[in-house]
Amino acid sequence: MKAVVHTAYGSPEVLKLEDVDKPVAKDDEVLVRVRAAAVNPPDWAGVHGVPYIVRLAFGLRRPKLGIRGTDMAGTVAAVGKNVTRLRVGDEVFGRGAGTFAEYAVAPEEYLVPKPAAITFEQAAAVPMSGLTALHALRDAGGIRSGQKILIVGAGGGVGSFAVQIAKSFVAEVTGVCSASKQDLVRSIGADHVIDYAQEDFTQGEERYDLVLDNVLGHSLSELLRALDRKGTLVPNGGQFHKRWFASTGVLLIKAPLLSLVVPQRIRVCHEHPGQDDLLLLNELMGSGRLTPLVGRTYPLSRTREAISYFGEGHAEGKVVITP
């Protein structure tokens, strides 16, 4: 099969389209013919080996797994002997390993049926970003109906899901994005939109019940200014280009310490794949309350370009690769 592989860290130029052996599904796994795979921050980091902290998981000197990609949508090609829920030919989406390829494997519990009205490209965009948005708002943020929600980076991957998921909770949503993405953010349900280049929301008079920041362009103390006294701040990701620790210090050290001395809550999102939550996102898509936004698609042979474009940080919605 064809796959995009790399044996060293570096710019996207290290990626090569090669013929490799097709993976074999273990007893509890499913082999999927990949129809689409989404690009996420760990993919960019896994290619570059930056921030250096990711090498603890990906390999200190060289990548342990030479094929990047986790999110995918496709057709079941084979199943392990313990797989009972899925059958060959089923259209599915979820999380796997080495999905920048024509075939990839995944545990059965990380895959769910693809809604008929959703394309493979849209379905591939869902798992990591959709689950992150859901867990940030529901689990970390404790979102409730009628709350005023501010979503920073509303036009990006996680942000575009967060706007729609927040609206499904019947919240009043304000999105922060660039001028070029304002119409997009309004089209997915945002009640109000702020152009970050024209207005600093941390300096305004508006106060929110929940702030989800996917950019971390402000300090935590600055972000707290936009919160109601009993509000919740959920800082999430951002800064993945930084050489050593990216936003790890902010999320794991500064946020817990600051939360001890301020009246507002600061909660860090912990995204994890799970069948129940993937099924919830499936239900939202099936009912029309959630539509994944795919900004650009690239064939497998242009994965280098996809990774480079993603790394610029200006993508609308998700970047998707189609084998």
C-alpha positions in Angstrom: 0.0 0.0 0.0 1.0 3.6 -0.3 1.8 5.6 2.8 3.6 8.8 3.8 6.6 7.9 5.9 9.5 9.6 7.6 12.6 8.2 9.4 13.9 11.5 10.8 12.6 14.7 12.3 12.6 17.9 10.3 10.6 20.1 7.9 7.8 18.4 5.9 10.5 17.7 3.3 11.4 14.6 5.4 8.0 13.0 4.4 8.1 10.5 1.5 5.3 8.6 -0.3 6.4 5.0 -0.3 5.1 1.5 -0.7 4.9 -0.3 2.7 3.3 -3.5 4.0 -0.4 -3.3 4.7 -1.0 -3.4 8.5 -2.8 -6.4 10.0 -5.6 -6.0 12.5 -5.1 -7.7 15.9 -7.9 -9.6 17.6 -9.6 -6.5 18.9 -8.8 -4.2 16.0 -10.3 -3.2 12.7 -8.4 -2.7 9.4 -9.8 0.4 7.6 -9.4 1.4 4.0 -8.7 5.1 4.6 -10.8 7.4 2.5 -9.8 10.6 4.4 -7.5 11.5 7.3 -7.3 14.8 9.2 -4.2 16.8 10.2 -3.8 17.7 13.9 -1.2 19.4 16.0 0.4 16.1 17.1 1.0 15.3 13.4 2.8 18.6 12.9 4.8 18.0 16.1 5.5 14.4 15.1 7.1 15.4 11.8 9.2 18.3 13.2 10.0 16.7 16.6 9.1 20.1 18.1 8.3 21.0 20.8 11.0 18.7 22.1 8.8 17.3 24.9 6.8 15.3 22.3 9.9 13.2 21.6 9.3 11.4 24.9 6.3 9.9 23.2 7.4 9.8 19.5 11.1 8.8 19.9 14.0 10.8 21.3 16.3 10.8 18.2 14.1 9.5 15.5 10.4 8.7 15.2 9.4 5.3 16.5 6.4 5.2 14.2 7.2 6.3 10.7 3.6 7.0 9.6 1.8 10.0 11.1 -2.0 10.5 11.5 -4.6 9.4 13.9 -8.0 10.7 12.7 -9.6 8.9 9.8 -12.8 7.9 8.0 -13.1 5.0 5.7 -14.5 1.5 5.0 -13.9 -1.6 7.1 -11.6 -3.9 5.1 -11.0 -6.6 7.8 -11.8 -7.3 11.4 -10.0 -9.2 14.2 -11.6 -12.3 15.7 -12.9 -10.5 18.8 -14.6 -7.7 16.9 -18.4 -8.0 17.1 -19.9 -4.6 16.3 -18.4 -3.8 12.9 -18.4 -5.8 9.7 -16.4 -5.6 6.4 -17.9 -2.9 4.3 -19.1 -0.7 7.1 -18.4 3.1 6.7 -16.7 4.3 9.9 -14.8 7.2 11.4 -12.6 7.5 14.5 -9.1 7.2 15.8 -6.4 4.9 14.6 -2.6 4.8 14.0 -0.7 5.7 10.9 -3.7 7.1 9.0 -1.7 9.0 6.4 -1.9 5.9 4.3 -4.2 3.8 2.2 -5.0 1.5 5.1 -4.7 1.8 8.9 -5.7 -0.1 12.0 -7.7 1.0 15.0 -9.2 -0.6 18.1 -12.9 -1.4 17.6 -13.9 0.9 20.5 -12.3 3.9 18.8 -14.6 3.6 15.7 -18.2 4.4 15.1 -20.5 4.4 12.0 -20.3 7.3 9.7 -23.5 9.3 9.2 -24.8 8.8 5.7 -25.2 12.6 5.1 -21.6 13.3 6.1 -18.8 12.9 3.6 -15.6 10.9 4.5 -13.7 14.2 4.5 -16.1 15.7 7.0 -16.1 12.6 9.2 -12.3 12.4 9.3 -12.3 16.0 10.6 -14.3 15.0 13.7 -12.4 12.8 16.2 -9.6 14.8 17.8 -11.0 18.3 17.4 -14.6 17.3 18.0 -13.8 15.4 21.1 -11.5 18.2 22.4 -14.3 20.7 21.9 -16.8 18.5 23.6 -14.6 17.6 26.6 -13.5 21.3 27.0 -17.0 22.6 27.1 -18.9 19.8 28.8 -16.4 18.2 31.1 -13.9 20.9 31.9 -16.2 23.9 31.4 -19.4 22.5 32.8 -21.4 24.3 30.2 -25.1 24.9 30.9 -28.0 26.2 28.9 -28.3 30.0 28.8 -24.7 30.7 29.6 -22.6 33.3 27.7 -19.7 31.5 26.1 -16.6 33.0 24.5 -14.6 30.8 22.1 -11.2 32.1 21.1 -9.9 30.7 17.8 -13.5 30.1 16.7 -12.7 29.6 13.0 -10.1 26.8 13.5 -10.4 23.1 14.0 -11.4 22.9 17.6 -13.0 26.3 17.6 -15.5 25.5 14.8 -16.6 22.4 16.6 -16.9 24.3 19.9 -19.2 27.0 18.5 -21.6 24.4 17.2 -21.5 22.2 20.3 -22.0 25.2 22.5 -25.1 26.2 20.5 -26.4 22.6 20.9 -26.4 23.3 24.6 -28.5 26.4 23.9 -25.8 28.9 25.0 -25.1 32.4 23.7 -21.9 32.1 21.8 -19.3 34.8 20.9 -16.5 33.8 18.6 -13.1 35.4 18.4 -11.3 35.1 15.0 -9.7 36.9 12.2 -11.7 39.2 9.9 -11.5 36.7 7.1 -13.3 34.1 9.1 -16.1 36.2 10.6 -18.7 35.1 8.0 -17.7 31.5 8.5 -18.0 31.7 12.3 -21.4 33.4 12.0 -22.6 30.7 9.5 -22.0 27.9 12.1 -24.1 29.6 14.7 -22.1 32.2 16.6 -24.4 35.0 18.0 -21.5 37.5 18.1 -18.1 37.7 16.4 -15.0 39.6 17.5 -12.2 40.5 15.1 -9.1 40.0 17.3 -7.1 42.5 15.3 -9.7 45.2 15.9 -10.8 44.5 19.5 -9.1 43.0 22.5 -11.8 41.1 24.4 -9.8 41.1 27.6 -10.1 44.9 27.7 -13.9 45.1 27.0 -16.7 45.4 29.5 -18.4 42.1 28.5 -18.1 39.2 31.0 -18.6 35.6 30.2 -19.6 32.5 32.1 -17.1 30.3 30.2 -14.1 31.1 28.1 -12.5 28.5 25.9 -9.2 29.7 24.5 -7.7 27.6 21.7 -4.9 30.1 20.9 -3.3 31.2 24.2 -2.3 34.6 22.8 -3.1 36.2 26.1 -1.8 35.3 29.6 -4.1 33.5 32.0 -4.4 36.6 34.1 -5.5 38.6 31.0 -8.1 36.0 30.1 -9.6 36.1 33.6 -10.6 39.7 33.0 -13.2 38.5 30.5 -14.8 36.1 33.0 -17.6 36.6 35.4 -16.5 36.3 39.0 -18.0 32.7 39.1 -16.9 31.9 35.5 -14.7 29.1 34.2 -11.6 29.5 32.0 -10.5 26.5 29.9 -7.1 27.1 28.3 -6.5 24.7 25.5 -3.4 24.0 23.3 -1.9 26.7 21.2 1.8 27.6 21.0 2.7 24.2 19.5 5.5 25.8 17.5 7.5 26.7 20.7 10.7 24.7 20.8 10.8 23.1 24.2 7.4 22.7 26.0 4.8 24.6 23.9 1.9 25.4 26.2 2.7 22.5 28.6 4.0 24.8 31.3 0.9 27.0 31.1 -1.6 24.1 31.2 0.1 21.9 33.8 1.8 24.4 36.1 0.5 28.0 35.8 -3.2 27.1 35.4 -3.5 24.9 38.6 -1.4 27.4 40.7 -3.4 30.4 39.6 -6.7 28.7 40.2 -5.8 28.5 43.9 -5.8 32.2 44.3 -8.6 33.5 42.0 -12.3 33.3 42.5 -12.9 31.9 39.0 -12.3 28.3 38.0 -9.5 27.3 35.7 -9.8 23.9 34.2 -7.6 22.1 31.7 -9.2 19.9 29.0 -8.1 16.3 28.8 -9.2 14.9 25.4 -9.5 11.2 25.1 -11.0 8.9 22.5 -14.2 7.1 23.5 -17.0 5.3 21.7 -19.8 7.0 23.7 -18.7 10.5 23.0 -18.0 9.7 19.3 -21.5 8.4 19.1 -22.8 11.6 20.6 -20.9 13.6 17.9 -22.4 11.2 15.4 -25.9 12.0 16.7 -25.3 15.7 16.5 -24.1 15.4 12.9 -27.1 13.2 12.1 -29.5 15.7 13.5 -27.9 18.6 11.6 -26.7 20.4 14.7 -23.0 19.8 13.9 -21.4 20.1 10.5 -17.7 19.5 10.3 -15.9 22.3 8.4 -13.2 21.2 6.0 -11.1 24.1 4.8 -8.7 22.4 2.5 -8.1 18.8 1.2 -4.9 17.4 -0.2 -4.2 14.1 -1.9 -1.8 11.7 -0.1 0.9 12.6 -2.5 0.8 16.3 -1.3 0.9 15.5 2.5 4.0 17.7 2.7 1.9 20.7 1.6 -0.9 19.8 4.0 1.5 19.7 7.0 3.1 23.0 5.9 -0.2 24.8 5.4 -1.5 23.5 8.8 1.6 24.8 10.5 0.9 28.3 9.3 -1.9 28.4 11.8 -4.5 30.1 9.6 -6.6 27.2 8.4 -10.3 27.6 8.2 -11.8 24.5 9.9 -9.9 21.3 9.3 -7.1 20.3 6.9 -7.8 16.8 5.4 -5.7 14.3 3.4 -7.4 12.0 1.0 -5.5 8.8 0.0 
